[in-house]
Structures are given as structure tokens and as C-alpha cells.
């Protein structure tokens, strides 16, 4: 184990906490929350923990500190590692973000600060991206290092902004502010908050609406799953997936409760069952 890896192993690089049905994962490696293989493994473990926990209905990923969500992969780690390590590091990072994307629970990226390079690639694997209004920058500047955005960036950005816009953003490597990020669809919502703490409280309140008893969390998760998987397969196959997920929901207690509440003209009390 390298000295850097040993340092990382002794530190908590991803803080995992469940608050009222919402699993928070906070990337924490000052000053820029750059990710190493150790951090990506910790994120992977958090995703699996949230998957298996019946008390978790929404996942939120954010960064420690006021200024940085994540600035991407740790450049020093990439500079000092051999090509074989770099290949498997990228492969595992891709698998981790795919696992996040395919988890049938809503995933929100709470962008507390600068979100660039691999940091934006993590954010784009979330279902929704919520930014804090301010001077934070966004973008995929990997071209300036002589490489491409290799953790899903070229593929997820094109699906968000379209081909020519994605190419322009990546070949120039330019950074852009929150207003342009929202206009492009890179950011879905922007919250006004005086501090990081206030911003995270706002995100928690937003995420809580997708938890029981007010919302059928299983239905939320399967809507996410139907869109994330269905958009990547032929239309007829996607309709088949939609029908199968709907059948799962028809058999759930929440669907019975939702239909009964509608007929009885009352608010439903969902249990995520």
C-alpha cells in the first residue's frame, strides 16, 4: 500500500448517515474532495448499504466544506500509478456510478460547491442535481490534461444536453456558472442558502417528500428505474420493463393503500411496502 493509500485508509473519506429515511453520503478529502480508489470503494459500500436498508428511501451525495462538492479524481494518484492500476480504477469507478444509477431509490446530488471533472461525473449519475446559488463552477475540463472525461462523462453529458453542446463543453473544457448549468439541464434545481448547513437542511426537506408516509417510495424508486434503464434500450423493450415494474407495484401494499385512499377521499399513508 502506498503512503497516500495508507493515509486514506486511516481516514473516513465518505461519511454515511441516515436521517429520517434519507441516506447521506458526504465526500470528505480536503481541500477539493478529490476521489481515490479508496474513496470510490467507500462510496460503493455506502450505495450497497443504502440499497439493502429498508429504512432508506432516498440517497443524497454531497461534499464536505463550503466550496467543493468534488473536483474529480486525485491527479497525484493518477500521475504516480501505472496504466494497469489506472484502467481498473476507472473500471471500478464506472461500476460504482452505474450501481448508483441503477439502485431503485431516488438519488440526489446536493452540489454545495465547485463540481468539476469527475465530480460532475458523479453528480450526473444521480437522478436529480440540486445546486446552491453562488459562485460555484461546473464543467468537464479533462481535455486540459490531455485526456477525456472517463468516468461516464462523455456518455451522461450527451444524454443531458445533446451531442453538439456536449462536445463543445468537453473540447473547450470551459467552466460555467450555476445559471448556465440550470439552463443546460446539468442542474435541475437551485436553492438560495446563506450557508452550507442551510442548503443541506433545504435538501433534506426536499428529499423527505419522497419518503413514506406522504409518498410511495417504492413507486418513486421504480419510476427512476424505468426511466434510467428504459431510456437505454429499444422502445418496445422499455415498455416491457415498464409493465413488469408496474406489476410489482400493483402487488404492493402501497398501491392498495393509494387506490383505497383515492376512493375514500382521504390522504394515503404509505409504508414503502
SERO-4910 file (N, C-alpha, C, O; in steps of 0.05 Angstrom, whole numbers):
BEGIN
 pado doro    nc1    nc2    nc3   cac1   cac2   cac3    cc1    cc2    cc3    oc1    oc2    oc3
  Unk    A     17    -24      0      0      0      0     18     25      0     37     27     15
  Unk    A     11     43    -18     26     68    -19     21     85      6      3     80     21
  Unk    A     39    105     11     36    122     34      9    137     32     -5    140     52
  Unk    A      2    146      8    -23    161      4    -47    143     10    -66    151     23
  Unk    A    -45    118      0    -67     99      5    -69     93     35    -91     90     46
  Unk    A    -46     90     49    -47     85     77    -60    108     92    -75    104    111
  Unk    A    -53    133     84    -66    156     96    -96    155     93   -111    160    111
  Unk    A   -104    149     68   -133    149     62   -147    127     77   -170    131     87
  Unk    A   -134    104     80   -147     81     93   -152     87    123   -170     76    135
  Unk    A   -136    105    134   -139    111    163   -159    134    167   -165    141    190
  Unk    A   -170    145    145   -189    167    147   -216    159    136   -218    142    119
  Unk    A   -237    172    146   -263    167    135   -267    186    111   -270    210    114
  Unk    A   -266    174     87   -268    190     62   -296    195     54   -302    214     39
  Unk    A   -315    178     62   -343    181     56   -358    177     82   -359    155     93
  Unk    A   -370    198     93   -386    196    117   -414    187    109   -427    199     92
  Unk    A   -424    166    123   -450    155    117   -469    159    141   -462    151    163
  Unk    A   -492    171    136   -511    176    158   -539    175    147   -545    184    125
  Unk    A   -557    162    162   -585    161    154   -602    180    172   -601    178    196
  Unk    A   -616    198    159   -633    217    174   -661    216    162   -666    225    140
  Unk    A   -680    206    178   -708    206    170   -713    195    142   -726    208    126
  Unk    A   -702    171    137   -707    158    112   -688    166     89   -690    155     67
  Unk    A   -670    185     95   -652    195     74   -623    187     82   -614    195    103
  Unk    A   -610    172     65   -582    165     69   -564    186     57   -564    191     33
  Unk    A   -548    199     74   -529    220     66   -501    208     63   -491    194     81
  Unk    A   -488    213     40   -460    205     36   -445    231     30   -450    244     10
  Unk    A   -426    237     48   -410    262     45   -382    256     38   -367    242     53
  Unk    A   -373    265     14   -346    261      5   -328    280     21   -333    304     22
  Unk    A   -307    269     33   -290    286     51   -261    280     48   -250    261     61
  Unk    A   -248    295     31   -218    293     28   -208    321     21   -205    327     -3
  Unk    A   -204    338     41   -196    366     36   -170    367     19   -154    349     20
  Unk    A   -166    389      4   -184    412      3   -205    410    -19   -224    427    -20
  Unk    A   -203    391    -37   -221    391    -61   -239    366    -63   -253    363    -82
  Unk    A   -238    349    -42   -255    324    -42   -250    307    -67   -268    295    -77
  Unk    A   -225    307    -76   -218    291    -99   -219    261    -91   -214    254    -68
  Unk    A   -227    244   -111   -230    216   -103   -207    199   -112   -196    202   -134
  Unk    A   -200    181    -94   -180    160    -99   -196    134   -102   -221    134   -100
  Unk    A   -182    112   -106   -195     86   -107   -208     80    -80   -229     68    -78
  Unk    A   -194     88    -58   -204     84    -31   -231     98    -27   -250     87    -16
  Unk    A   -232    123    -36   -258    138    -33   -280    125    -50   -302    123    -41
  Unk    A   -273    117    -74   -294    105    -92   -304     79    -80   -327     72    -83
  Unk    A   -286     64    -67   -295     39    -54   -313     45    -30   -333     31    -26
  Unk    A   -307     66    -16   -324     74      7   -351     83     -3   -372     78      9
  Unk    A   -352     98    -26   -377    106    -38   -393     82    -47   -417     81    -42
  Unk    A   -380     63    -59   -392     38    -67   -405     23    -44   -428     14    -45
  Unk    A   -390     22    -21   -401      9      3   -426     23     13   -445     11     22
  Unk    A   -425     50     12   -448     66     21   -473     61      3   -495     59     14
  Unk    A   -468     59    -23   -490     54    -41   -503     27    -35   -528     24    -34
  Unk    A   -487      7    -30   -497    -20    -24   -512    -20      3   -533    -33      6
  Unk    A   -501     -6     23   -514     -4     49   -541      9     46   -561     -1     58
  Unk    A   -543     30     30   -569     44     26   -589     26     11   -613     26     17
  Unk    A   -579     10     -8   -596     -9    -23   -609    -29     -4   -634    -33     -6
  Unk    A   -594    -40     13   -603    -62     30   -619    -53     54   -632    -69     67
  Unk    A   -618    -27     61   -631    -17     85   -660     -9     79   -665     10     64
  Unk    A   -680    -24     90   -708    -18     84   -716      9     96   -737     20     88
  Unk    A   -700     21    114   -707     47    125   -697     70    108   -703     93    114
  Unk    A   -682     64     87   -672     85     68   -690     86     44   -694     66     30
  Unk    A   -699    110     37   -717    113     14   -705    132     -7   -712    131    -30
  Unk    A   -686    150      2   -673    169    -16   -644    170     -9   -637    167     15
  Unk    A   -627    173    -29   -598    175    -25   -589    204    -33   -597    213    -54
  Unk    A   -574    217    -16   -563    243    -23   -532    242    -21   -521    232     -1
  Unk    A   -519    252    -42   -490    254    -42   -482    283    -41   -492    299    -57
  Unk    A   -464    291    -23   -455    318    -22   -425    319    -15   -413    298    -11
  Unk    A   -413    343    -14   -385    345     -8   -381    359     19   -398    375     27
  Unk    A   -359    354     32   -353    367     57   -343    396     51   -331    401     30
  Unk    A   -348    414     69   -338    441     66   -357    459     50   -377    450     40
  Unk    A   -349    484     49   -366    505     36   -361    508      6   -380    517     -8
  Unk    A   -338    500     -4   -331    508    -31   -330    486    -52   -331    492    -76
  Unk    A   -329    461    -43   -325    439    -62   -345    417    -58   -347    406    -36
  Unk    A   -359    409    -79   -372    384    -80   -351    362    -85   -346    345    -68
  Unk    A   -338    364   -108   -316    346   -115   -303    356   -140   -316    364   -159
  Unk    A   -276    356   -139   -261    365   -163   -251    342   -180   -233    345   -197
  Unk    A   -262    318   -175   -255    295   -192   -234    277   -181   -229    277   -157
  Unk    A   -222    262   -198   -202    243   -190   -177    257   -179   -170    279   -188
  Unk    A   -164    244   -160   -139    255   -148   -117    254   -169   -108    232   -177
  Unk    A   -108    277   -179    -88    278   -201    -62    266   -193    -49    252   -209
  Unk    A    -53    270   -168    -28    259   -159    -29    228   -159     -9    215   -166
  Unk    A    -52    217   -152    -55    188   -153    -52    178   -181    -39    158   -186
  Unk    A    -65    192   -200    -64    184   -228    -35    187   -239    -26    170   -255
  Unk    A    -22    208   -231      5    214   -241     25    192   -232     44    186   -246
  Unk    A     21    182   -207     41    164   -196     34    134   -199     49    117   -191
  Unk    A     10    128   -211      2    100   -213      7     90   -242      9    106   -261
  Unk    A     10     64   -245     15     52   -271    -10     49   -288    -32     50   -276
  Unk    A     -8     45   -314    -31     44   -331    -51     22   -324    -75     25   -326
  Unk    A    -41     -1   -314    -59    -23   -306    -76    -14   -283   -100    -19   -283
  Unk    A    -64     -1   -262    -80      9   -240   -100     29   -249   -123     28   -241
  Unk    A    -92     47   -267   -110     68   -276   -134     56   -291   -156     65   -288
  Unk    A   -129     35   -306   -151     22   -321   -172     10   -301   -196     15   -304
  Unk    A   -162     -5   -281   -180    -17   -262   -193      3   -243   -215     -1   -234
  Unk    A   -179     24   -238   -190     46   -222   -214     58   -237   -236     62   -225
  Unk    A   -211     64   -263   -233     75   -279   -256     55   -282   -279     63   -281
  Unk    A   -249     29   -286   -269      9   -288   -286      7   -263   -311      7   -264
  Unk    A   -273      7   -240   -288      5   -215   -305     31   -210   -328     29   -201
  Unk    A   -294     54   -217   -309     79   -214   -334     78   -232   -355     87   -223
  Unk    A   -331     68   -256   -354     66   -274   -375     47   -263   -399     53   -264
  Unk    A   -366     25   -252   -385      5   -240   -399     17   -216   -423     12   -211
  Unk    A   -385     33   -200   -396     45   -176   -419     65   -184   -440     65   -173
  Unk    A   -413     82   -204   -433    101   -213   -457     88   -227   -479     97   -224
  Unk    A   -452     66   -241   -474     50   -253   -491     38   -231   -515     37   -233
  Unk    A   -478     29   -209   -493     18   -187   -511     39   -174   -534     34   -166
  Unk    A   -500     63   -172   -516     86   -161   -540     92   -179   -562     96   -170
  Unk    A   -535     92   -206   -555     98   -225   -577     77   -226   -600     84   -232
  Unk    A   -570     52   -221   -589     30   -224   -603     23   -197   -621      6   -197
  Unk    A   -595     35   -176   -608     30   -150   -636     41   -150   -640     64   -156
  Unk    A   -656     24   -145   -684     33   -147   -693     50   -123   -714     46   -111
  Unk    A   -677     70   -117   -683     90    -97   -674    117   -109   -653    118   -122
  Unk    A   -689    138   -104   -683    164   -115   -655    174   -105   -650    173    -81
  Unk    A   -638    183   -123   -612    193   -116   -610    223   -123   -616    231   -145
  Unk    A   -602    239   -103   -599    268   -107   -570    276   -102   -559    268    -82
  Unk    A   -559    291   -120   -532    303   -115   -536    331   -105   -547    348   -119
  Unk    A   -528    336    -80   -530    363    -68   -504    378    -73   -484    373    -58
  Unk    A   -503    395    -93   -479    408   -102   -473    433    -85   -483    455    -91
  Unk    A   -458    429    -64   -452    450    -44   -431    469    -54   -426    490    -41
  Unk    A   -417    463    -76   -395    480    -85   -386    471   -113   -402    460   -128
  Unk    A   -361    477   -120   -350    471   -146   -354    441   -152   -348    423   -136
  Unk    A   -363    436   -177   -369    408   -185   -357    405   -213   -370    411   -233
  Unk    A   -332    396   -214   -318    395   -239   -305    367   -244   -300    352   -225
  Unk    A   -299    361   -269   -286    336   -276   -302    313   -265   -326    311   -269
  Unk    A   -288    294   -252   -301    271   -241   -322    277   -221   -340    261   -216
  Unk    A   -321    301   -209   -342    309   -190   -369    312   -205   -389    304   -195
  Unk    A   -368    324   -229   -392    327   -245   -401    300   -255   -425    295   -259
  Unk    A   -382    282   -260   -389    255   -269   -404    240   -248   -423    226   -254
  Unk    A   -396    243   -223   -411    231   -200   -439    243   -200   -459    229   -198
  Unk    A   -441    270   -202   -466    284   -200   -485    275   -222   -509    273   -218
  Unk    A   -474    271   -246   -491    264   -269   -502    235   -267   -522    228   -280
  Unk    A   -491    219   -249   -501    192   -245   -524    192   -225   -538    172   -221
  Unk    A   -529    216   -212   -552    219   -194   -577    224   -212   -574    231   -235
  Unk    A   -600    221   -200   -625    226   -214   -632    255   -216   -642    265   -236
  Unk    A   -626    270   -194   -631    298   -193   -606    312   -182   -593    302   -164
  Unk    A   -601    336   -193   -578    352   -183   -589    379   -172   -601    394   -187
  Unk    A   -583    384   -147   -592    409   -134   -567    425   -127   -550    415   -113
  Unk    A   -566    450   -137   -543    467   -132   -550    489   -112   -573    497   -109
  Unk    A   -530    499    -99   -532    522    -82   -525    547    -98   -503    548   -110
  Unk    A   -542    567    -99   -537    591   -114   -511    605   -104   -508    607    -80
  Unk    A   -494    614   -122   -469    627   -114   -449    626   -137   -457    626   -160
  Unk    A   -424    626   -130   -403    628   -150   -390    602   -158   -370    602   -172
  Unk    A   -403    580   -150   -391    553   -157   -390    550   -187   -406    560   -202
  Unk    A   -370    534   -195   -366    528   -224   -371    499   -229   -368    481   -212
  Unk    A   -379    493   -254   -385    466   -263   -371    462   -290   -366    481   -305
  Unk    A   -365    437   -297   -353    432   -323   -336    407   -323   -331    394   -302
  Unk    A   -328    399   -347   -311    376   -352   -286    385   -366   -284    384   -391
  Unk    A   -265    393   -351   -241    405   -363   -219    384   -369   -196    392   -372
  Unk    A   -225    358   -371   -205    338   -374   -187    342   -398   -164    333   -398
  Unk    A   -198    354   -419   -182    358   -443   -156    374   -437   -136    370   -451
  Unk    A   -156    391   -417   -132    406   -410   -111    389   -398    -87    397   -396
  Unk    A   -118    364   -390    -98    345   -380    -90    325   -402    -73    307   -397
  Unk    A   -101    329   -426    -95    311   -448   -111    285   -447   -103    266   -461
  Unk    A   -133    284   -432   -149    260   -431   -179    268   -434   -185    292   -438
  Unk    A   -196    248   -434   -225    254   -436   -239    248   -409   -227    236   -392
  Unk    A   -264    258   -406   -279    251   -381   -286    221   -381   -305    213   -394
  Unk    A   -270    206   -367   -271    177   -370   -286    161   -348   -282    137   -346
  Unk    A   -303    175   -333   -320    161   -314   -349    166   -321   -365    173   -304
  Unk    A   -355    162   -346   -382    165   -356   -389    193   -366   -411    197   -375
  Unk    A   -370    211   -364   -375    239   -371   -384    243   -400   -403    257   -405
  Unk    A   -370    230   -419   -378    234   -447   -405    223   -453   -419    233   -471
  Unk    A   -413    202   -439   -439    189   -444   -462    201   -429   -484    203   -440
  Unk    A   -458    209   -405   -480    221   -389   -485    250   -398   -508    258   -399
  Unk    A   -464    265   -403   -469    293   -411   -484    295   -437   -502    312   -439
  Unk    A   -478    278   -456   -493    279   -482   -522    272   -478   -539    282   -493
  Unk    A   -528    255   -459   -556    248   -454   -571    270   -440   -596    271   -440
  Unk    A   -556    289   -428   -569    311   -414   -572    336   -432   -593    349   -433
  Unk    A   -550    342   -447   -550    367   -462   -551    364   -493   -553    384   -507
  Unk    A   -548    339   -503   -547    335   -532   -519    334   -542   -500    343   -529
  Unk    A   -516    324   -567   -489    318   -578   -471    343   -581   -450    344   -570
  Unk    A   -480    362   -597   -462    384   -603   -455    401   -579   -432    409   -576
  Unk    A   -475    405   -561   -469    421   -537   -450    405   -519   -431    417   -507
  Unk    A   -453    379   -516   -435    363   -500   -407    364   -511   -387    367   -496
  Unk    A   -404    362   -537   -377    363   -550   -365    390   -544   -341    392   -537
  Unk    A   -380    412   -549   -369    439   -544   -359    442   -516   -338    453   -511
  Unk    A   -375    433   -496   -367    436   -468   -342    421   -461   -325    430   -446
  Unk    A   -339    397   -474   -316    380   -467   -291    386   -482   -269    384   -472
  Unk    A   -294    394   -508   -269    401   -523   -258    428   -515   -234    432   -517
  Unk    A   -275    446   -506   -264    471   -496   -255    468   -467   -236    481   -458
  Unk    A   -268    450   -452   -262    446   -424   -269    469   -407   -260    471   -384
  Unk    A   -287    487   -417   -293    511   -402   -310    505   -378   -326    486   -378
  Unk    A   -307    522   -358   -324    520   -334   -347    541   -337   -344    562   -349
  Unk    A   -370    534   -325   -393    552   -326   -407    554   -299   -403    536   -282
  Unk    A   -422    575   -296   -435    581   -270   -462    567   -267   -471    553   -285
  Unk    A   -474    572   -244   -499    558   -237   -522    565   -255   -539    548   -261
  Unk    A   -524    590   -265   -546    598   -283   -544    582   -309   -565    572   -319
  Unk    A   -520    580   -321   -517    565   -345   -522    535   -340   -533    521   -357
  Unk    A   -512    526   -318   -516    497   -311   -546    491   -309   -554    469   -319
  Unk    A   -561    509   -298   -590    504   -297   -603    506   -324   -620    490   -331
  Unk    A   -594    525   -340   -605    529   -367   -599    504   -385   -616    496   -401
  Unk    A   -576    492   -381   -568    469   -397   -582    443   -387   -584    424   -402
  Unk    A   -593    444   -363   -605    420   -351   -584    403   -336   -591    382   -326
  Unk    A   -560    413   -334   -539    399   -317   -547    401   -288   -541    382   -273
  Unk    A   -560    423   -280   -571    426   -253   -602    428   -256   -612    442   -274
  Unk    A   -616    413   -239   -645    412   -241   -659    434   -223   -679    446   -231
  Unk    A   -647    439   -200   -659    458   -181   -636    475   -169   -614    465   -165
  Unk    A   -642    500   -163   -622    517   -149   -636    528   -124   -657    541   -126
  Unk    A   -623    524   -101   -633    534    -76   -617    558    -67   -592    558    -69
  Unk    A   -630    579    -57   -616    601    -44   -611    594    -15   -630    588      0
  Unk    A   -586    595     -7   -579    589     21   -555    605     29   -536    607     14
  Unk    A   -556    616     53   -534    632     63   -510    616     71   -487    625     71
  Unk    A   -515    590     79   -493    574     88   -496    545     78   -518    538     69
  Unk    A   -475    530     80   -477    501     72   -497    487     89   -512    470     79
  Unk    A   -498    493    115   -517    480    133   -546    485    125   -562    466    124
  Unk    A   -552    510    118   -579    517    109   -586    502     83   -608    492     80
  Unk    A   -567    501     65   -571    487     40   -577    458     44   -596    447     32
  Unk    A   -561    445     62   -566    416     67   -593    411     81   -606    391     76
  Unk    A   -601    430     98   -627    428    110   -649    430     89   -669    415     90
  Unk    A   -646    447     70   -665    450     48   -666    425     31   -688    416     23
  Unk    A   -643    413     26   -642    388     10   -656    365     26   -671    349     14
  Unk    A   -651    364     52   -664    343     69   -694    346     67   -708    326     65
  Unk    A   -704    371     69   -733    376     68   -744    368     41   -765    356     39
  Unk    A   -729    374     20   -737    366     -7   -738    336    -10   -757    325    -21
  Unk    A   -717    322      0   -715    293     -3   -737    279     14   -747    258      6
  Unk    A   -744    291     37   -764    279     55   -791    275     41   -807    257     49
  Unk    A   -797    291     21   -824    289      8   -827    263     -7   -849    255    -13
  Unk    A   -804    249    -13   -805    224    -28   -805    200     -9   -803    177    -19
  Unk    A   -807    205     17   -808    183     37   -836    179     47   -853    197     45
  Unk    A   -842    154     57   -868    150     69   -869    166     95   -849    173    107
  Unk    A   -894    172    104   -920    163     95   -931    179     72   -952    172     60
  Unk    A   -919    202     65   -931    220     46   -928    211     17   -945    218      0
  Unk    A   -907    196     11   -902    187    -17   -896    157    -17   -883    147      1
  Unk    A   -905    144    -38   -899    115    -41   -871    112    -52   -866    114    -76
  Unk    A   -852    108    -34   -824    107    -41   -817     85    -61   -799     88    -78
  Unk    A   -831     62    -59   -827     41    -79   -834     50   -107   -820     44   -126
  Unk    A   -856     65   -109   -864     75   -135   -844     95   -145   -837     95   -169
  Unk    A   -834    113   -128   -813    132   -135   -789    117   -146   -778    124   -167
  Unk    A   -780     97   -132   -756     81   -140   -760     67   -167   -741     66   -182
  Unk    A   -784     57   -172   -789     43   -197   -793     62   -220   -787     55   -243
  Unk    A   -804     86   -215   -804    106   -236   -776    113   -244   -770    114   -268
  Unk    A   -758    117   -225   -730    122   -230   -718     99   -247   -704    104   -267
  Unk    A   -723     74   -238   -711     51   -251   -721     48   -280   -706     42   -298
  Unk    A   -747     53   -284   -759     51   -310   -747     71   -330   -742     65   -353
  Unk    A   -742     96   -320   -730    117   -337   -701    111   -342   -692    112   -365
  Unk    A   -685    106   -321   -656    102   -324   -650     79   -342   -632     80   -358
  Unk    A   -664     56   -338   -659     33   -355   -673     34   -381   -662     27   -402
  Unk    A   -698     43   -381   -715     43   -405   -704     62   -427   -708     56   -450
  Unk    A   -692     84   -419   -682    103   -438   -658     92   -455   -651    103   -476
  Unk    A   -646     70   -445   -622     59   -458   -628     34   -475   -609     23   -486
  Unk    A   -653     26   -477   -660      1   -491   -681      8   -512   -694     29   -510
  Unk    A   -686    -11   -531   -707     -5   -552   -734      0   -539   -740    -10   -518
  Unk    A   -750     16   -553   -775     26   -542   -794      4   -533   -805      5   -511
  Unk    A   -797    -17   -550   -815    -39   -542   -805    -54   -517   -821    -62   -500
  Unk    A   -779    -57   -515   -767    -69   -492   -771    -52   -467   -775    -62   -445
  Unk    A   -769    -26   -471   -773     -7   -449   -802     -8   -439   -807     -6   -415
  Unk    A   -821    -11   -457   -849    -14   -449   -853    -40   -433   -869    -41   -415
  Unk    A   -839    -61   -441   -840    -86   -426   -829    -83   -398   -842    -92   -379
  Unk    A   -807    -69   -395   -796    -63   -369   -816    -47   -352   -820    -53   -329
  Unk    A   -828    -27   -365   -848    -10   -351   -871    -28   -340   -879    -24   -317
  Unk    A   -881    -46   -357   -903    -63   -348   -895    -81   -325   -911    -86   -307
  Unk    A   -870    -92   -326   -861   -110   -305   -859    -95   -278   -866   -105   -257
  Unk    A   -848    -71   -280   -845    -54   -256   -873    -46   -245   -877    -46   -221
  Unk    A   -891    -40   -263   -918    -34   -255   -931    -58   -241   -945    -54   -221
  Unk    A   -927    -82   -251   -938   -106   -239   -928   -109   -211   -943   -117   -193
  Unk    A   -902   -104   -207   -891   -105   -180   -906    -86   -161   -912    -93   -138
  Unk    A   -911    -62   -171   -925    -42   -155   -954    -49   -150   -964    -45   -128
  Unk    A   -967    -61   -170   -995    -69   -166   -998    -89   -143  -1019    -91   -130
  Unk    A   -977   -105   -139   -977   -125   -118   -969   -114    -91   -969   -129    -71
  Unk    A   -962    -89    -90   -953    -77    -65   -976    -67    -47   -997    -61    -57
  Unk    A   -970    -66    -21   -990    -55     -2   -994    -25     -7  -1017    -15     -3
  Unk    A   -974    -11    -16   -977     17    -21   -996     23    -43  -1011     43    -42
  Unk    A   -997      6    -64  -1016     10    -86  -1044      7    -76  -1062     22    -83
  Unk    A  -1048    -14    -59  -1075    -18    -48  -1083      5    -31  -1106     14    -32
  Unk    A  -1064     16    -15  -1070     39      2  -1076     64    -15  -1094     79     -9
  Unk    A  -1060     68    -36  -1064     91    -53  -1091     91    -67  -1104    112    -68
  Unk    A  -1099     68    -77  -1125     66    -91  -1148     69    -71  -1168     82    -77
  Unk    A  -1145     56    -47  -1166     58    -27  -1169     87    -17  -1191     97    -14
  Unk    A  -1146    101    -13  -1147    128     -4  -1161    146    -24  -1175    165    -17
  Unk    A  -1156    141    -50  -1168    157    -71  -1199    154    -70  -1214    173    -71
  Unk    A  -1207    128    -69  -1236    123    -69  -1250    134    -44  -1272    145    -45
  Unk    A  -1235    132    -21  -1246    142      4  -1242    171      9  -1249    182     30
  Unk    A  -1230    185    -11  -1225    214     -9  -1210    222     16  -1218    241     30
  Unk    A  -1188    208     21  -1170    214     44  -1141    214     35  -1135    204     13
  Unk    A  -1124    225     52  -1095    224     45  -1084    196     50  -1090    185     71
  Unk    A  -1068    185     32  -1057    159     36  -1035    159     57  -1022    179     62
  Unk    A  -1032    136     71  -1010    133     90   -993    110     80   -998     86     86
  Unk    A   -972    116     64   -955     96     52   -935     85     72   -927     99     91
  Unk    A   -926     60     67   -908     47     85   -883     36     71   -866     23     83
  Unk    A   -881     42     44   -858     31     28   -858      1     29   -837    -12     31
  Unk    A   -882    -11     27   -885    -40     27   -904    -48      4   -908    -72      0
***
